[in-house]
Amino acid sequence: MIMAAKEKFAEPTYLECGFGELEYKVIKSEICCRCGTCEAFCPRIEHVENKPALVNYDPLCGLCFTYCPRTFLDMGAMESKLFGRTRNADEALGIYKKAVSAQAQGLAAHAQDGGVATALLVAALQSGVIDCAVVTDRDEEWRTVARVATTAEEIVAAAGTKYTISNSVQAVKAALEKGYKKIGFVGTPCQIQGLRKVMLLEEPYQFGQDKIALLVGLFCMENFDYDALMTGLVKGKFGLMPKDVARFEIKKGMFRVIDKTGKAHEVKIEETDAFTFAGCGPCFDFASELADISVGSVGSGDGWSTVLTRTDAGEKLYAATLAAGAVQEKAVSEKGLALAKKLAAGKVKRFETKCVEMNVSGITR
């Protein structure tokens, strides 16, 4: 009798590393960045009491452990896969093709800090690069709400910086469940890291990661815990209710809260350390280095955004958006780039210190 050869199937690298390992290494040690990646791609993990929680039996498949940006992150390996090389020592903002200052025109012109991230998503949607965009909106109390936007108006409505932690990646699950096949996402560096891990790691999981079409990353030095920020600063120091706030902004070393009468309330950014979310500590990425295109206010004048095109997809989208007149551009100054690089270097230094303090291992710059 002829016996058939046993078929070999690829096994996940972290098979049997279940939610228990994720909880021990990341959640209970408070290095979880609450990005929402594990909640987006595992049907047994949900957001409960403001953190990921297992709500069904654990099959120990290793998926949540594998894709979390805090369990392990080999930046050099990911750069090599994404860009074909690793960053040089002088590339403090990561690998990019072009750096410019840009400002949105038309529909997105009144969005915060130049509105370029909004304009890029609108252009991507209207040109068919994406068929939806996962954006971070807010309620009247400034609590973040991730949404799946399918019109330019919905993208514009969610514009503006929120400055509090959001598990926005979780909404990618909703986009997949609704059948979207070209999903755009805009978010912070840790969120971009989670999604890029999902897209790049050669693991035998199939859950729709091929339907993530565009990553627009934001500059981020740190983010804040909602309850701490609202209780300690907005209410405690400024005497405001969250619903009375028109916008938050960081300018010239000051954290500013603009109320609905137009009055600005501000403190030095150093005075907000008590409100910083603990999980931001072990993060070295200031400029969303794994995004297709990165956008931030640092390095450009008021009403303008600094834009870094990184991948071919990001470069092509920016060029098309510029050609369509949805953004205008000018050269970014050397002084502006130097400031952005200085902040990026400062974040790396803080990352190194926090990794020692929080006993973090497996995350390499």
N, C-alpha and C positions, 0 to 999 in steps of 0.2 A: 504494500500500500504506500502510495506517495503522500507524504505529509506536506502540507502547504507551509511555506516559510512564515514565521511569525512577523506580522506587519509591525513596523516600528513607528510610533507616533512621537512627535516632539513634545517634551514635557516642559512645563514652566520652570524657570530657574528657581523660583521661590515657592515651589509647591510645598504645601504644609505650613507655610508661614501665613497664618490666618489673621483674623481681626485681633486676636489676643496679642500677637506680636506687634501689630500696628498700634494697638492701644497702649502697650507697655512702653515701646520705644518712642512714640510720637505724642499721643494724646495725653497720657498721664504725666509725662515729663514736660508738658507745656511747650513743646516746640512745634505743635500743630499750627499751621498758618490759616486754617479754616478756609482753604481754597475751594473745597467742594468736589475735588477730583474723585475721591473714593465714593462719595455719595452719588456722583453722576453715573458711574459705570458699574457699580455693584448693586443689584436689586435688594440686597439684604442689609444695606447700610443706609440710614436716614439721618437727618439733622434733628437731634433731640436735645433739648435744654442747651442750645447753642454750641453743640459739638457733634461729631460723627458718633453714631451708636449702632450696634448690631441689633436688628429687630427680628431676625430669623436665624435658623441654624447656620453654623459656619462650615462650609464645605472644604475649608483649608486649601482653596485653589491658588492662593498667593496673589490674586489680582490687586487687591487693595494695597498690599505691602509693596508690590512691584511699582505701581504708578504714583505713589505718594512722593511729592518732591522733598519730603523730609526724612524718609527712611534711608535713601542714598541718592546722590546726584553727582555724576561724573561729568563735569562741564566740558572737559577736554574731549571726551568721547562723543558727547552730543554735538559739540561744535564741528568735529570732524565729519559726522554724518550729515549735518545740515549745511555746512559751508565748504566742506572739503579741506579744511585746515583748522588749526587751533589759533586762538588770538595771540598776538604778540604782546610783549611786556608793556609797550606804550599804548595799547588799545584799551584804555581804562573804561570806555563805554561799550566794549565788545566789538565784534566784527560788523562793519557796515560798508555800504557802497557809496553813500552820499549823505552829507549833512547840510541841511538848509534851515532857514527860518521861513515859516509859512503861516498864512492866515486864510481862514475860510471865507468864501463869498456866498451870497445867495442864502439858501435855506438854513445853513449852519452858521451863518456869520455872527450870530449873537450867543453862540455857545461859549463856555468858559475857556480862557487861555488860548484864544485863537480858533477854537472849534475844528481843528484839523482832523482829530480822531473821528468826530462826527461826520465830517465831510467825506472822509475816506470810506466809511461804512456805507454812507448813502450812495456814493459813486459805485462801490462794489455791488450793492444791491441792484441799482438801476442798470448796470452793465451786465448783470448775470454772473459775475464772479462768485457771488454768494446768493442763496435763496432765502436766507434769514440771518439775523444778527443777534447774538446773545449779549445783552447790555445790562448795566446795573442802574436801576432806577431807585426811587425812594418814595416813602410815604410822607404824610404831612409832619410826622415826628422825626424825619430824617433817618428812619430805619431803612436799611438797604433792601431792595427787592429786585432780584434778577428776573429779566423778562426775555421772551423770544419775540423780537421785533421783525415784522415782515413788510413794513412800509417806511418810507423816508420820514414821515411824520412821527412814527413811533420811535425811530432812532433819535430824532431831534428832541423829542419830549424827555428822553432819558439822559440828555447831555448834562454835564456838570460834575465836578469832583465831589465825592461823598466823604472821604477821609475816615471812614470806619470800616472795619473788617466785614467782608461779605463772602459767602460761599457760592459765588456766582457761577463757577464751573458746573454746579449741580443742574443749572438750567439747560445745559447741553443735552441732558437726558430727555427733557421735555421736547427739545427740538428734534431729537432722534425719534421719539415716540410719535411725533406729529408727521413724520415721514420726510423731513427736510434732508437734502442730499449734499448741500454745499453750505455748511454752517460757518458763519463768521463769528469771531469772538473778540471783544475788547476787554482788557483787564490788566491787573497788576503783575509784576514780575513773577511772584510765586504761582499765580494762576497760570501764567504762560508756561512756566516750568513744568507744572503738572500736565498740561495738555500736550506740550512738546514731548514729554516722556511717553505719553500715550501714543503719540504719532511715530516716534523714532525707535523705541525699544523693539527688538526682534523677538517677541514673545508670542506663543501660540494662542492668543486670545483674540476673538473676533466679536466686537460689539458695536461696530460702526465708526471706529476711529478714522477710517478712510473717508468719512463724510465731513471731517473738519477741514475746511478749505482755506481759512484765513485767520491769522492771529495778529491783532493790533495791540501792541504793548504800551503801557504807560510808564513814565518815570515815577519812581516811588522811593523815598528815603525811609519811610516807616508809615505804619498805619495805626489807627487808634481803636481802643475798645469802646464800643458805643456807650455802655452804661457809665464807664469811667469819664469819658469825655463830656457827656451831657450833664452828668451829676456834678462832676468836679469843676468843669470849666464853664460851660454854657449857663448852667443854673447857679452853681456855687460862686463863681468869680464875677460873671457878667450879669447875673440876675435875669437871665432870659429863659423863656421856655423854648424847647426845640421847634415848636410850630411858628415861633416868631423869627426864626433865622431864614434869611433869604439865600445866603451862600457862605461857604467857607473858602478860604484861600491862604496860601503861604507865599509871602512876598518879602524880599529883603530881610530875611532872618526873623520875620514876625509871623505868628499864626493869627489870622484875622477872622473874625466872625462878623459878617455884615447882616444887620437886622433888616426887617422889612420897611423900616423908615429910612434906610440908607445909612444909618450910623454904623461906624466901624468900631469894633471892640477888639483889642489885640494884646498879645503877650509875646515875649521873646520865645522862639521855638524851643529853647532849652527848658523853658518852664512847663512844657507839655510832656516831659519825659514820664511823669507819673501816669499819664493816660495812654502811653504806648502799649500796644498789644504785645504780650510776652512772646508769642510765636514769631514776631518779626525779627527777633534777635539773631537766629542762625540763618540770615539771608544776606548774601553779598551783592545781589543784583539790583543796581540802581536804575538801569536803563532798559529793562526787559530785553536782555541780550539774545533771547531765543525766539523773539517775535519775527514776523515777516517785515514789520515796519514799526518803529517806536516813536512815540510822541510825548513831549513834555514841555512845560513852560520854562524850565531852567535853561539859561543860555540865550534866550530871546527876549526882546522888549515886551512891554505891556501890550496885550492883545495879539501876540504872536506865539507860535509854537516852534520848538526845535524838533525837527523831523530827521530820523535816521532810517534810511531804507537799507534793509539787510539781505533779504532773499530776492531771487528773481521775481517772485510773485509780488513782493512788497514794492520793488522798483517799478514794475510794470503798472501796478495800481496807482502809485503816486504820479507817475508820468501821465497816465490817462486822466487822472483827476485834475492835474495842472492844465493839461491841454484842453480840457472841457471848460476851463474857467471857474471851476468850483473852489480852487484855492489860488492864491497868488504867492510868490516866493521872493525872497531876497537872500543874499549871502548871510550866513551865520558868522558872527564875529569870532576872531581868535580868542578874545577875552571871554566871550560867552561860552565857547567850547571848553576853555580852561576852567571856568567855574563848574560846569557840568562834570568834568573829569575830576575836579577836586572833591566834589560831593560823592562821586562814585568811589573814589579812593577812601574817603572817610567811611563809607558804608562797608567796604571790605575790611577796614581796620576794626570797626565795631563787630562785624561778623566773627573775626578771629578771636576777639575778646570774649564774646558771648558763647562761642563754641567751647571755650575752656570753662567758663562759668557754668554752663548748662550741660556739660559733659556730652557734647554732640560729636558724633563720628560719622563718616561715610559721605559727607558733603564736601566736595573738593572744587575749588575755583580753577 
